[in-house]
Amino acid sequence: MNKTSSHRQSVDLARFLACFGIVAAHAYALEDDWVGHLSLGLFLVLTGFLAMQSFQRSGGTYNFRSRAERLLLPWLFWSAFFRLVDLKVSDSPDKWRLLTDPWTLFVGSAIHLWFLPFVMLAMLLVKPVGRAVTTPGRLAAALIALVVLSVPMFWAMYVYMPPVPLTQWLYSLPVYAMGLLVGVAHPMGRSVWPMIAGAVMAVGAYLVTEAAPWAWTIFAAVLLFEAFWRVPMQHKWLPKLGQLAFGIYLLHPFFMLVTYKFAGPEVDRLVATLTTFGMSWVATVILRRIPFFLRLT
């Protein structure tokens, strides 16, 4: 296996743009959304790829506990924050009921927080995949297994529409696993193989979901990652943009509320997107200057 590729600043830009796409998807609230799936898919491939890179750089070790703890505190803090926001703005008579759906234990008080416990659990795959998939033959077998397992997951997501966060997990787990395998494939010089598997996964999703608009985003997320990875970029601002993506993602639902509160429900969706993203960006920059919030964003 060749030496793992070093970090590339184009990945930081990809993370930042994926975050913008997620904000746009939430602001536009389209029924047949593909922007959100594509942005989430790119974010997941990046997350899995970088986790595998970390495993490879450390010589085959991966401290799951320390990484999970880094996500646990932001999850708990922002769950409490959005719970307080909900109590303030909600008119529902049930707003004081603490638990109406047990699945919310895997989400928190705001739907977008599902991503944090998902990543905490998905990181359990890093070490087994990294230790097991060590040859081109095993990589091919792992990609075939991923294709076979992913199609029924996409079917279940589309047909049964399970409660949050299961719907999100059924899409995200195969794409995150693809990111791990992309991280394995690159040092082997087999980066084309995950792209082929991604194309097959997308065709499978297209067939079992009756041509759902998001089906192709599985393949597109891998292609986008590869495109960003191959573009040479170097600027002092790029790592800073990548570092801001997590905080912007966590904060943006609050600033969506602010935007619609002052601009009204009829505000142009592009204006809402840019305003929400801009305020979240500025707030994240400010919060990250405070040591306590540096760990939360």
C-alpha positions as CSV (number, residue, x, y, z in Angstrom):
1,M,0.0,0.0,0.0
2,N,1.4,3.4,-0.9
3,K,1.8,6.2,1.5
4,T,-1.4,8.0,2.3
5,S,-1.9,11.2,0.4
6,S,-1.5,14.4,2.4
7,H,-4.3,16.8,3.2
8,R,-5.4,18.9,0.4
9,Q,-7.0,22.3,0.8
10,S,-9.5,21.7,-1.9
11,V,-11.2,19.4,0.6
12,D,-11.7,22.3,2.9
13,L,-13.5,24.2,0.1
14,A,-15.6,21.1,-0.6
15,R,-16.7,20.9,3.0
16,F,-17.6,24.6,3.1
17,L,-19.6,24.3,-0.2
18,A,-21.4,21.2,1.0
19,C,-22.5,23.1,4.1
20,F,-23.9,25.9,2.0
21,G,-25.8,23.3,-0.1
22,I,-27.4,21.9,3.1
23,V,-28.4,25.4,4.3
24,A,-29.9,26.1,0.8
25,A,-31.8,22.8,0.9
26,H,-33.3,23.6,4.3
27,A,-34.2,27.2,3.3
28,Y,-35.9,26.2,0.0
29,A,-37.6,23.2,1.6
30,L,-38.3,21.5,-1.7
31,E,-40.4,18.3,-1.6
32,D,-38.2,16.6,-4.2
33,D,-34.9,17.8,-2.9
34,W,-31.7,16.7,-4.5
35,V,-29.5,19.6,-3.4
36,G,-29.6,18.5,0.2
37,H,-28.9,14.9,-0.7
38,L,-26.0,15.8,-2.9
39,S,-24.5,18.2,-0.3
40,L,-25.0,15.6,2.5
41,G,-23.6,12.9,0.3
42,L,-20.4,15.0,-0.4
43,F,-20.1,15.7,3.3
44,L,-20.4,12.0,4.2
45,V,-17.9,10.9,1.6
46,L,-15.5,13.6,3.0
47,T,-16.1,12.5,6.6
48,G,-15.5,8.8,5.8
49,F,-12.5,9.5,3.7
50,L,-10.8,11.8,6.3
51,A,-11.5,9.2,9.0
52,M,-9.8,6.5,7.0
53,Q,-6.9,8.8,6.3
54,S,-6.5,9.4,10.1
55,F,-6.5,5.6,10.6
56,Q,-3.8,5.1,8.0
57,R,-1.6,8.0,9.2
58,S,-1.7,6.6,12.8
59,G,-0.4,3.2,11.6
60,G,-3.7,1.3,12.0
61,T,-5.0,2.7,15.3
62,Y,-8.2,4.8,15.7
63,N,-9.2,6.2,19.1
64,F,-13.0,6.0,18.8
65,R,-13.7,7.1,22.3
66,S,-11.8,10.4,22.1
67,R,-13.4,11.2,18.7
68,A,-16.8,10.4,19.9
69,E,-16.3,12.6,23.0
70,R,-15.5,15.5,20.7
71,L,-19.0,15.2,19.1
72,L,-20.8,14.4,22.3
73,L,-20.4,17.8,24.0
74,P,-21.6,19.8,20.9
75,W,-24.6,17.4,20.5
76,L,-25.6,17.8,24.2
77,F,-25.0,21.6,24.2
78,W,-26.9,22.4,21.0
79,S,-29.7,20.0,21.9
80,A,-30.2,22.0,25.0
81,F,-29.9,25.3,23.1
82,F,-32.5,24.4,20.5
83,R,-34.8,22.9,23.1
84,L,-34.8,26.3,24.8
85,V,-35.4,28.0,21.5
86,D,-38.3,25.7,20.8
87,L,-39.8,26.4,24.2
88,K,-39.6,30.1,23.4
89,V,-41.1,30.2,19.9
90,S,-43.4,27.2,19.8
91,D,-47.2,27.6,20.3
92,S,-47.8,23.9,20.6
93,P,-49.5,22.7,23.8
94,D,-47.2,19.7,23.8
95,K,-44.0,21.7,23.9
96,W,-43.3,20.8,27.5
97,R,-43.5,17.1,26.9
98,L,-39.9,15.9,27.1
99,L,-40.2,12.6,25.1
100,T,-43.0,11.8,22.6
101,D,-40.9,9.6,20.3
102,P,-38.0,7.4,21.6
103,W,-36.1,7.9,18.4
104,T,-35.5,11.5,19.4
105,L,-32.9,10.1,21.8
106,F,-30.7,9.6,18.6
107,V,-31.4,13.1,17.3
108,G,-31.6,15.7,20.0
109,S,-34.0,18.6,20.1
110,A,-33.5,19.7,16.5
111,I,-33.8,17.5,13.4
112,H,-30.5,18.5,11.9
113,L,-28.6,17.3,15.0
114,W,-29.2,13.7,13.9
115,F,-25.8,13.9,12.1
116,L,-23.8,14.0,15.3
117,P,-24.9,10.7,16.9
118,F,-24.9,9.1,13.5
119,V,-21.2,10.0,13.0
120,M,-20.4,8.8,16.5
121,L,-21.9,5.4,15.7
122,A,-20.6,5.2,12.2
123,M,-17.0,5.8,13.3
124,L,-17.2,2.3,14.8
125,L,-16.7,1.1,11.2
126,V,-13.4,2.8,10.6
127,K,-11.1,0.3,12.4
128,P,-12.8,-2.9,11.1
129,V,-12.8,-1.6,7.5
130,G,-9.3,-0.3,7.7
131,R,-7.9,-3.6,9.1
132,A,-10.0,-5.9,6.9
133,V,-9.8,-4.2,3.5
134,T,-6.0,-4.3,2.8
135,T,-5.8,-5.7,-0.7
136,P,-7.3,-4.9,-4.1
137,G,-9.2,-8.2,-3.9
138,R,-10.7,-7.3,-0.6
139,L,-11.5,-3.8,-1.8
140,A,-13.5,-5.2,-4.7
141,A,-15.3,-7.6,-2.4
142,A,-16.2,-4.8,0.0
143,L,-17.5,-2.6,-2.8
144,I,-19.7,-5.4,-4.1
145,A,-21.0,-6.0,-0.6
146,L,-21.7,-2.3,-0.2
147,V,-23.7,-2.2,-3.4
148,V,-25.7,-5.3,-2.5
149,L,-26.5,-4.0,1.0
150,S,-27.2,-0.4,0.0
151,V,-30.0,-1.0,-2.5
152,P,-32.5,-2.6,0.0
153,M,-31.6,0.2,2.4
154,F,-32.6,2.8,-0.2
155,W,-35.7,0.9,-1.0
156,A,-36.7,0.8,2.7
157,M,-36.0,4.5,3.0
158,Y,-38.3,5.2,0.0
159,V,-41.1,2.7,0.6
160,Y,-41.5,2.8,4.4
161,M,-40.3,6.4,5.2
162,P,-39.3,5.4,8.7
163,P,-39.2,8.1,11.5
164,V,-36.2,10.4,12.0
165,P,-33.4,9.6,12.2
166,L,-33.8,6.2,10.5
167,T,-34.6,7.8,7.1
168,Q,-31.4,9.8,7.2
169,W,-29.4,6.9,8.4
170,L,-30.6,4.6,5.6
171,Y,-29.2,7.1,3.1
172,S,-26.2,8.1,5.0
173,L,-24.7,4.8,6.2
174,P,-23.9,3.5,2.7
175,V,-22.5,6.8,1.5
176,Y,-20.3,7.1,4.6
177,A,-19.1,3.6,4.1
178,M,-18.3,4.5,0.5
179,G,-16.2,7.4,1.9
180,L,-14.2,4.9,4.0
181,L,-13.6,2.7,1.0
182,V,-12.6,5.7,-1.1
183,G,-10.0,6.3,1.6
184,V,-8.8,2.7,1.2
185,A,-8.8,2.8,-2.6
186,H,-6.7,5.9,-3.0
187,P,-3.5,4.6,-1.5
188,M,-4.0,1.4,-3.6
189,G,-4.3,3.4,-6.8
190,R,-7.8,2.1,-7.3
191,S,-9.8,5.3,-7.0
192,V,-11.9,4.5,-10.1
193,W,-13.4,1.4,-8.4
194,P,-15.5,3.3,-5.8
195,M,-16.8,5.6,-8.7
196,I,-18.0,2.5,-10.5
197,A,-19.6,1.1,-7.4
198,G,-21.2,4.5,-6.7
199,A,-22.7,4.4,-10.2
200,V,-24.2,1.0,-9.6
201,M,-25.6,2.1,-6.3
202,A,-27.2,5.1,-8.0
203,V,-28.8,2.9,-10.7
204,G,-30.0,0.5,-7.9
205,A,-31.5,3.4,-6.0
206,Y,-33.1,4.8,-9.1
207,L,-34.8,1.5,-9.9
208,V,-36.1,0.7,-6.4
209,T,-37.3,4.2,-5.6
210,E,-39.2,4.7,-8.9
211,A,-36.7,7.3,-10.2
212,A,-36.5,9.4,-7.0
213,P,-34.8,12.7,-7.8
214,W,-32.0,12.1,-5.2
215,A,-31.0,8.6,-6.5
216,W,-28.2,9.9,-8.7
217,T,-26.7,12.0,-5.9
218,I,-24.9,8.9,-4.5
219,F,-22.7,8.7,-7.6
220,A,-22.4,12.4,-8.0
221,A,-21.1,12.8,-4.4
222,V,-18.2,10.4,-5.2
223,L,-17.5,12.3,-8.5
224,L,-17.6,15.6,-6.7
225,F,-15.2,14.4,-4.1
226,E,-12.8,13.1,-6.7
227,A,-13.0,16.4,-8.7
228,F,-12.2,18.5,-5.6
229,W,-9.4,16.1,-4.6
230,R,-7.7,16.5,-8.0
231,V,-7.8,20.3,-8.1
232,P,-4.7,21.9,-6.7
233,M,-5.6,24.7,-4.4
234,Q,-3.5,26.7,-1.9
235,H,-4.7,29.7,0.1
236,K,-4.6,30.6,3.7
237,W,-8.4,31.0,3.8
238,L,-9.3,27.6,2.6
239,P,-8.5,25.7,5.9
240,K,-10.4,28.4,7.8
241,L,-13.4,27.9,5.6
242,G,-13.3,24.2,6.2
243,Q,-13.1,24.7,9.9
244,L,-16.2,26.9,9.9
245,A,-18.5,24.4,8.1
246,F,-19.3,22.4,11.3
247,G,-20.4,25.5,13.2
248,I,-22.4,26.9,10.3
249,Y,-24.2,23.6,10.1
250,L,-25.0,23.6,13.8
251,L,-26.2,27.2,13.9
252,H,-28.1,27.6,10.7
253,P,-31.6,26.5,11.9
254,F,-31.5,29.3,14.5
255,F,-30.7,31.9,11.9
256,M,-33.4,30.5,9.6
257,L,-35.8,31.4,12.4
258,V,-34.3,34.8,12.7
259,T,-34.6,35.4,8.9
260,Y,-38.2,34.3,8.6
261,K,-39.1,36.2,11.8
262,F,-38.0,39.5,10.4
263,A,-38.4,39.0,6.6
264,G,-41.7,37.1,6.8
265,P,-42.7,33.7,5.4
266,E,-42.9,35.1,1.8
267,V,-39.2,36.1,1.7
268,D,-37.4,35.1,-1.5
269,R,-35.8,31.7,-0.9
270,L,-32.4,32.8,-2.3
271,V,-32.4,35.8,0.0
272,A,-33.3,33.5,2.9
273,T,-30.5,31.1,2.0
274,L,-27.8,33.9,1.7
275,T,-29.0,35.7,4.8
276,T,-29.1,32.5,6.9
277,F,-25.8,31.3,5.7
278,G,-24.1,34.7,6.1
279,M,-25.4,35.2,9.7
280,S,-24.4,31.6,10.6
281,W,-20.9,32.2,9.1
282,V,-20.4,35.4,11.1
283,A,-21.7,33.9,14.3
284,T,-19.4,30.9,13.9
285,V,-16.4,33.1,13.4
286,I,-17.2,35.1,16.5
287,L,-18.0,32.0,18.7
288,R,-14.8,30.3,17.7
289,R,-12.8,33.1,19.2
290,I,-14.2,32.1,22.6
291,P,-12.3,29.1,24.0
292,F,-15.5,27.4,25.4
293,F,-17.3,27.6,22.0
294,L,-14.2,26.5,20.1
295,R,-15.1,22.9,21.2
296,L,-18.7,23.3,20.3
297,T,-18.4,24.6,16.7
